């Protein structure tokens, strides 16, 4: 099952090797993080990042090994933006000459980069960005400027104190004319003493949600005061500005710019399964350790994992972790395919790929953020302790719902793709994930044939239910949109319905990918059968949770919905014997989980007690402040106290 989770034996071996390397190195200790102040926390992160880079070079790690090493260090820092955004942006948007100049510097970390797009006043709406890059043909330079307070670059990780360079997105102005938003390579700091260059205002935007978590990252604010950069520092693979101030499009299609965005969102989907699996691992292990009520004749109390109420909340999250893992794998192969097509000037699959990555980013991040919080609740009061690992994990993960595309905005982008697909049905057959819309007539006419609870253990029955629900919701939105004279007004008015239809479409993709996975050969005795159980749990849980959709569209009867829920309860009993094996298959080391409740050895209570005594408040019996502020109250002498 570990190999099934990892994707291949080789992938498992690489990740396992890097997990052990990090877990066994005292430099990467992280249990003390919550006790550190911001400056100490940040400095400690800088030390770990430097040590990691030394390891990568000394051990000559491959790119894949280096990625896993950084993942298991589990501490957001400036290298995240450098490797995941800065370098790919140059690779995707730079000319051959620009790549030849900048990539060797970035890949050896002689420069450290960040990605400065979001502003104080604008995030998702890139065309609304206010930072300007005005061409000065007299000096052959661009003048970068922040004309308003809201044009301040806001949020880029690593920018506040570390990054030496940034890809800055700004409005290109030539002779007073606006030519769209473009990327520019801008040096931020001196490579000699690291001081900000003249004309730049740089700083940190302040503490974020949680304590350790993202406060290891120096998210920054950046303002320009007429800062000049050479013309050749505009990323010019797609569009160029000549010495004479002529703006021109190259023969490289603009669609290539979507490649970086698709890549980043595909990574976010993959990361969702990693984060959710951590929370589920902690909650499952603790649910086996924890006993509460149900003692008979003085015997042990019942393990909380044996209560149906616990199973009905926990096991769908376990199934979701596996579902997100497999849809992340599938999305990666889709990205590789579209990347090859883009390089061959084939853009036919780009709209679908864009919709898939946008929608699945929204679906998986929202479900994961909610799932982590649910796992915290599943651990009762102890889940609220920092030492449980869950509060910090939630604080670390929840911004994924906002960065790289706010989730509702992402779902509305999916809706535009679906509406366009439906409007083209008369003369263009939909393909890929939208192919089911080409069978819209039977999906609208035929209703569910399920008669017994066991009938729901049929992949075809499940797939048809999800296809019919999505098709009916999408077609319904299309019909209501057609009643509006102004399509944009209709889109705005029906946006709530459109988001719900997009969610149905994305859930269909996730369910169908899980079913496709089971159609392939999966080695290991009982592995495939166990995954089938999880697949049915995932699908029937969604059907139960969204049964209003299935009933309102007329595809299911109330009786059939009830039979699905009955089968779901039966499936929980099949998951229970393998629950620990399922979470052990994630192969998460104790170091990575950073949780007393999720310890592999189950030795929870002694370690909880031990962890409590490490709190600084327990350094002495009488802490600072007791004599000054508590004793005067007890002795009725508060009027003498220096308050």
Secondary structure as the mmCIF struct_conf table of DSSP 4:
data_model
#
loop_
_struct_conf.conf_type_id
_struct_conf.id
_struct_conf.beg_label_comp_id
_struct_conf.beg_label_asym_id
_struct_conf.beg_label_seq_id
_struct_conf.end_label_comp_id
_struct_conf.end_label_asym_id
_struct_conf.end_label_seq_id
HELX_RH_AL_P HELX_RH_AL_P1 UNK A 2 UNK A 6
BEND BEND1 UNK A 7 UNK A 8
HELX_RH_AL_P HELX_RH_AL_P2 UNK A 9 UNK A 23
TURN_TY1_P TURN_TY1_P1 UNK A 24 UNK A 24
HELX_RH_3T_P HELX_RH_3T_P1 UNK A 26 UNK A 28
TURN_TY1_P TURN_TY1_P2 UNK A 31 UNK A 32
HELX_RH_3T_P HELX_RH_3T_P2 UNK A 33 UNK A 35
BEND BEND2 UNK A 36 UNK A 36
HELX_RH_AL_P HELX_RH_AL_P3 UNK A 38 UNK A 58
TURN_TY1_P TURN_TY1_P3 UNK A 59 UNK A 60
HELX_RH_AL_P HELX_RH_AL_P4 UNK A 63 UNK A 73
HELX_RH_AL_P HELX_RH_AL_P5 UNK A 78 UNK A 81
HELX_RH_PI_P HELX_RH_PI_P1 UNK A 82 UNK A 86
HELX_RH_AL_P HELX_RH_AL_P6 UNK A 87 UNK A 93
BEND BEND3 UNK A 94 UNK A 94
HELX_RH_AL_P HELX_RH_AL_P7 UNK A 96 UNK A 107
TURN_TY1_P TURN_TY1_P4 UNK A 108 UNK A 109
BEND BEND4 UNK A 110 UNK A 111
STRN STRN1 UNK A 113 UNK A 116
STRN STRN2 UNK A 119 UNK A 119
BEND BEND5 UNK A 120 UNK A 121
BEND BEND6 UNK A 123 UNK A 124
HELX_RH_3T_P HELX_RH_3T_P3 UNK A 126 UNK A 128
STRN STRN3 UNK A 132 UNK A 136
TURN_TY1_P TURN_TY1_P5 UNK A 137 UNK A 140
STRN STRN4 UNK A 141 UNK A 145
BEND BEND7 UNK A 148 UNK A 148
HELX_RH_3T_P HELX_RH_3T_P4 UNK A 149 UNK A 151
BEND BEND8 UNK A 152 UNK A 152
STRN STRN5 UNK A 153 UNK A 154
TURN_TY1_P TURN_TY1_P6 UNK A 157 UNK A 162
BEND BEND9 UNK A 164 UNK A 164
STRN STRN6 UNK A 165 UNK A 174
TURN_TY1_P TURN_TY1_P7 UNK A 175 UNK A 176
STRN STRN7 UNK A 177 UNK A 187
STRN STRN8 UNK A 189 UNK A 189
TURN_TY1_P TURN_TY1_P8 UNK A 191 UNK A 193
HELX_LH_PP_P HELX_LH_PP_P1 UNK A 195 UNK A 195
STRN STRN9 UNK A 196 UNK A 196
HELX_LH_PP_P HELX_LH_PP_P2 UNK A 197 UNK A 197
TURN_TY1_P TURN_TY1_P9 UNK A 198 UNK A 199
STRN STRN10 UNK A 200 UNK A 204
BEND BEND10 UNK A 209 UNK A 212
HELX_RH_3T_P HELX_RH_3T_P5 UNK A 213 UNK A 216
BEND BEND11 UNK A 217 UNK A 217
STRN STRN11 UNK A 220 UNK A 224
BEND BEND12 UNK A 225 UNK A 226
STRN STRN12 UNK A 227 UNK A 230
HELX_RH_3T_P HELX_RH_3T_P6 UNK A 231 UNK A 233
STRN STRN13 UNK A 234 UNK A 234
BEND BEND13 UNK A 237 UNK A 238
STRN STRN14 UNK A 239 UNK A 241
TURN_TY1_P TURN_TY1_P10 UNK A 243 UNK A 244
STRN STRN15 UNK A 247 UNK A 249
BEND BEND14 UNK A 251 UNK A 252
HELX_RH_3T_P HELX_RH_3T_P7 UNK A 254 UNK A 257
HELX_RH_AL_P HELX_RH_AL_P8 UNK A 258 UNK A 289
STRN STRN16 UNK A 291 UNK A 291
BEND BEND15 UNK A 293 UNK A 293
TURN_TY1_P TURN_TY1_P11 UNK A 297 UNK A 298
HELX_LH_PP_P HELX_LH_PP_P3 UNK A 300 UNK A 302
STRN STRN17 UNK A 303 UNK A 303
HELX_RH_3T_P HELX_RH_3T_P8 UNK A 304 UNK A 306
BEND BEND16 UNK A 307 UNK A 307
HELX_RH_AL_P HELX_RH_AL_P9 UNK A 308 UNK A 343
TURN_TY1_P TURN_TY1_P12 UNK A 344 UNK A 345
TURN_TY1_P TURN_TY1_P13 UNK A 348 UNK A 349
HELX_RH_AL_P HELX_RH_AL_P10 UNK A 350 UNK A 378
TURN_TY1_P TURN_TY1_P14 UNK A 379 UNK A 379
HELX_RH_3T_P HELX_RH_3T_P9 UNK A 380 UNK A 384
BEND BEND17 UNK A 385 UNK A 385
HELX_RH_3T_P HELX_RH_3T_P10 UNK A 386 UNK A 388
BEND BEND18 UNK A 389 UNK A 389
HELX_RH_AL_P HELX_RH_AL_P11 UNK A 390 UNK A 397
HELX_RH_3T_P HELX_RH_3T_P11 UNK A 398 UNK A 401
TURN_TY1_P TURN_TY1_P15 UNK A 402 UNK A 404
BEND BEND19 UNK A 405 UNK A 405
HELX_RH_AL_P HELX_RH_AL_P12 UNK A 407 UNK A 423
TURN_TY1_P TURN_TY1_P16 UNK A 424 UNK A 427
HELX_RH_3T_P HELX_RH_3T_P12 UNK A 432 UNK A 439
HELX_RH_AL_P HELX_RH_AL_P13 UNK A 440 UNK A 445
BEND BEND20 UNK A 452 UNK A 452
HELX_RH_3T_P HELX_RH_3T_P13 UNK A 453 UNK A 456
BEND BEND21 UNK A 457 UNK A 457
HELX_RH_AL_P HELX_RH_AL_P14 UNK A 459 UNK A 481
TURN_TY1_P TURN_TY1_P17 UNK A 482 UNK A 483
BEND BEND22 UNK A 485 UNK A 486
HELX_RH_AL_P HELX_RH_AL_P15 UNK A 487 UNK A 493
TURN_TY1_P TURN_TY1_P18 UNK A 494 UNK A 494
HELX_RH_AL_P HELX_RH_AL_P16 UNK A 495 UNK A 518
TURN_TY1_P TURN_TY1_P19 UNK A 519 UNK A 519
BEND BEND23 UNK A 520 UNK A 520
BEND BEND24 UNK A 524 UNK A 524
TURN_TY1_P TURN_TY1_P20 UNK A 525 UNK A 526
HELX_RH_AL_P HELX_RH_AL_P17 UNK A 527 UNK A 545
TURN_TY1_P TURN_TY1_P21 UNK A 546 UNK A 546
HELX_RH_AL_P HELX_RH_AL_P18 UNK A 547 UNK A 552
TURN_TY1_P TURN_TY1_P22 UNK A 553 UNK A 554
BEND BEND25 UNK A 555 UNK A 556
HELX_RH_AL_P HELX_RH_AL_P19 UNK A 558 UNK A 576
TURN_TY1_P TURN_TY1_P23 UNK A 577 UNK A 578
HELX_RH_AL_P HELX_RH_AL_P20 UNK A 579 UNK A 584
TURN_TY1_P TURN_TY1_P24 UNK A 585 UNK A 586
HELX_RH_AL_P HELX_RH_AL_P21 UNK A 590 UNK A 593
TURN_TY1_P TURN_TY1_P25 UNK A 594 UNK A 594
BEND BEND26 UNK A 596 UNK A 596
TURN_TY1_P TURN_TY1_P26 UNK A 597 UNK A 598
TURN_TY1_P TURN_TY1_P27 UNK A 600 UNK A 601
HELX_RH_AL_P HELX_RH_AL_P22 UNK A 604 UNK A 612
TURN_TY1_P TURN_TY1_P28 UNK A 613 UNK A 614
BEND BEND27 UNK A 615 UNK A 615
HELX_RH_3T_P HELX_RH_3T_P14 UNK A 616 UNK A 619
BEND BEND28 UNK A 621 UNK A 622
TURN_TY1_P TURN_TY1_P29 UNK A 624 UNK A 625
HELX_RH_PI_P HELX_RH_PI_P2 UNK A 626 UNK A 630
HELX_RH_AL_P HELX_RH_AL_P23 UNK A 631 UNK A 634
TURN_TY1_P TURN_TY1_P30 UNK A 635 UNK A 636
HELX_RH_3T_P HELX_RH_3T_P15 UNK A 638 UNK A 640
BEND BEND29 UNK A 641 UNK A 641
#
